[in-house]
């Protein structure tokens, strides 16, 4: 209730995504990033054949799959943090470890 005694629905106070929409968006983002990591893996393997390349980008692909599954189970915030930190770590490993 507000000061005048009128009840306002909670939906007017919250402007944002529903949990279902947030899950779908994160699943789509993780799927697109998975495709991008697969493309980068193919490009890197064409230029340099290395087990380390497969390991770094394979781990990034697995991470994207884990994030998709976490989002399907409702753990969207955890999945978002994991996706951001994990892909940043994969790109940092590519820059630091791979010549």
C-alpha atoms as a printed R data frame, in Angstrom:
   type eleno elety resid chain resno      x       y       z
1  ATOM     1    CA   UNK     A     1  0.000   0.000   0.000
2  ATOM     2    CA   UNK     A     2  1.112   3.531  -0.616
3  ATOM     3    CA   UNK     A     3  0.461   6.568   1.597
4  ATOM     4    CA   UNK     A     4 -3.083   7.104   0.258
5  ATOM     5    CA   UNK     A     5 -4.122   3.519   0.966
6  ATOM     6    CA   UNK     A     6 -4.212   2.330  -2.647
7  ATOM     7    CA   UNK     A     7 -2.672  -1.018  -3.408
8  ATOM     8    CA   UNK     A     8 -0.251  -1.190  -6.306
9  ATOM     9    CA   UNK     A     9  0.661  -4.492  -7.958
10 ATOM    10    CA   UNK     A    10  4.256  -5.591  -7.592
11 ATOM    11    CA   UNK     A    11  4.653  -5.990 -11.334
12 ATOM    12    CA   UNK     A    12  4.515  -2.207 -11.805
13 ATOM    13    CA   UNK     A    13  7.356  -1.708  -9.341
14 ATOM    14    CA   UNK     A    14  9.671  -4.167 -11.044
15 ATOM    15    CA   UNK     A    15 10.790  -3.382 -14.525
16 ATOM    16    CA   UNK     A    16 12.897  -6.214 -15.850
17 ATOM    17    CA   UNK     A    17 12.970  -9.692 -17.253
18 ATOM    18    CA   UNK     A    18 11.019 -12.590 -15.929
19 ATOM    19    CA   UNK     A    19 13.105 -15.559 -14.785
20 ATOM    20    CA   UNK     A    20 12.053 -17.534 -17.862
21 ATOM    21    CA   UNK     A    21 13.148 -14.714 -20.178
22 ATOM    22    CA   UNK     A    22 16.482 -14.387 -18.351
23 ATOM    23    CA   UNK     A    23 17.106 -18.138 -18.709
24 ATOM    24    CA   UNK     A    24 16.324 -18.068 -22.420
25 ATOM    25    CA   UNK     A    25 18.571 -15.082 -23.051
26 ATOM    26    CA   UNK     A    26 21.477 -16.678 -21.207
27 ATOM    27    CA   UNK     A    27 20.989 -19.961 -23.037
28 ATOM    28    CA   UNK     A    28 21.021 -18.116 -26.375
29 ATOM    29    CA   UNK     A    29 24.114 -16.097 -25.412
30 ATOM    30    CA   UNK     A    30 25.966 -19.218 -24.242
31 ATOM    31    CA   UNK     A    31 24.987 -21.035 -27.455
32 ATOM    32    CA   UNK     A    32 26.237 -18.187 -29.641
33 ATOM    33    CA   UNK     A    33 29.487 -18.022 -27.668
34 ATOM    34    CA   UNK     A    34 29.847 -21.786 -28.001
35 ATOM    35    CA   UNK     A    35 29.597 -21.444 -31.755
36 ATOM    36    CA   UNK     A    36 32.121 -18.610 -31.712
37 ATOM    37    CA   UNK     A    37 34.566 -20.674 -29.635
38 ATOM    38    CA   UNK     A    38 34.168 -23.589 -32.056
39 ATOM    39    CA   UNK     A    39 34.918 -21.261 -34.981
40 ATOM    40    CA   UNK     A    40 37.991 -19.851 -33.223
41 ATOM    41    CA   UNK     A    41 39.129 -23.405 -32.446
42 ATOM    42    CA   UNK     A    42 38.918 -24.350 -36.131
43 ATOM    43    CA   UNK     A    43 40.784 -21.204 -37.173
44 ATOM    44    CA   UNK     A    44 43.507 -21.724 -34.547
45 ATOM    45    CA   UNK     A    45 43.912 -25.385 -35.499
46 ATOM    46    CA   UNK     A    46 44.304 -24.414 -39.144
47 ATOM    47    CA   UNK     A    47 47.186 -22.110 -38.276
48 ATOM    48    CA   UNK     A    48 48.807 -24.151 -35.503
49 ATOM    49    CA   UNK     A    49 48.273 -27.803 -34.629
50 ATOM    50    CA   UNK     A    50 48.648 -28.116 -30.884
51 ATOM    51    CA   UNK     A    51 47.133 -30.105 -28.056
52 ATOM    52    CA   UNK     A    52 47.220 -26.919 -25.981
53 ATOM    53    CA   UNK     A    53 44.961 -25.147 -28.496
54 ATOM    54    CA   UNK     A    54 42.482 -28.008 -28.314
55 ATOM    55    CA   UNK     A    55 42.684 -27.980 -24.515
56 ATOM    56    CA   UNK     A    56 42.058 -24.252 -24.112
57 ATOM    57    CA   UNK     A    57 39.221 -24.012 -26.588
58 ATOM    58    CA   UNK     A    58 37.824 -27.424 -25.670
59 ATOM    59    CA   UNK     A    59 37.567 -26.243 -22.069
60 ATOM    60    CA   UNK     A    60 35.789 -23.098 -23.286
61 ATOM    61    CA   UNK     A    61 33.301 -25.237 -25.230
62 ATOM    62    CA   UNK     A    62 32.650 -27.417 -22.195
63 ATOM    63    CA   UNK     A    63 32.205 -24.285 -20.099
64 ATOM    64    CA   UNK     A    64 29.562 -22.970 -22.498
65 ATOM    65    CA   UNK     A    65 27.726 -26.284 -22.233
66 ATOM    66    CA   UNK     A    66 27.848 -26.143 -18.436
67 ATOM    67    CA   UNK     A    67 26.433 -22.610 -18.511
68 ATOM    68    CA   UNK     A    68 23.586 -23.723 -20.773
69 ATOM    69    CA   UNK     A    69 22.738 -26.515 -18.356
70 ATOM    70    CA   UNK     A    70 22.971 -24.197 -15.337
71 ATOM    71    CA   UNK     A    71 20.621 -21.752 -17.048
72 ATOM    72    CA   UNK     A    72 18.152 -24.528 -17.820
73 ATOM    73    CA   UNK     A    73 18.137 -25.405 -14.119
74 ATOM    74    CA   UNK     A    74 17.549 -21.818 -12.999
75 ATOM    75    CA   UNK     A    75 21.080 -20.884 -11.927
76 ATOM    76    CA   UNK     A    76 21.336 -17.944 -14.303
77 ATOM    77    CA   UNK     A    77 23.450 -15.609 -12.173
78 ATOM    78    CA   UNK     A    78 25.984 -18.323 -11.422
79 ATOM    79    CA   UNK     A    79 26.036 -19.228 -15.106
80 ATOM    80    CA   UNK     A    80 26.590 -15.625 -16.139
81 ATOM    81    CA   UNK     A    81 29.535 -15.169 -13.792
82 ATOM    82    CA   UNK     A    82 31.002 -18.511 -14.788
83 ATOM    83    CA   UNK     A    83 30.647 -17.716 -18.485
84 ATOM    84    CA   UNK     A    84 32.246 -14.298 -18.167
85 ATOM    85    CA   UNK     A    85 35.160 -15.380 -15.989
86 ATOM    86    CA   UNK     A    86 35.717 -18.656 -17.839
87 ATOM    87    CA   UNK     A    87 35.794 -17.166 -21.316
88 ATOM    88    CA   UNK     A    88 38.030 -14.330 -20.136
89 ATOM    89    CA   UNK     A    89 40.383 -16.964 -18.681
90 ATOM    90    CA   UNK     A    90 40.329 -18.945 -21.944
91 ATOM    91    CA   UNK     A    91 41.169 -15.863 -23.986
92 ATOM    92    CA   UNK     A    92 43.895 -14.889 -21.506
93 ATOM    93    CA   UNK     A    93 45.327 -18.417 -21.734
94 ATOM    94    CA   UNK     A    94 45.277 -18.147 -25.518
95 ATOM    95    CA   UNK     A    95 47.145 -14.858 -25.373
96 ATOM    96    CA   UNK     A    96 49.635 -15.937 -22.686
97 ATOM    97    CA   UNK     A    97 50.234 -19.626 -23.393
98 ATOM    98    CA   UNK     A    98 49.841 -20.036 -27.118
99 ATOM    99    CA   UNK     A    99 52.468 -18.492 -29.380
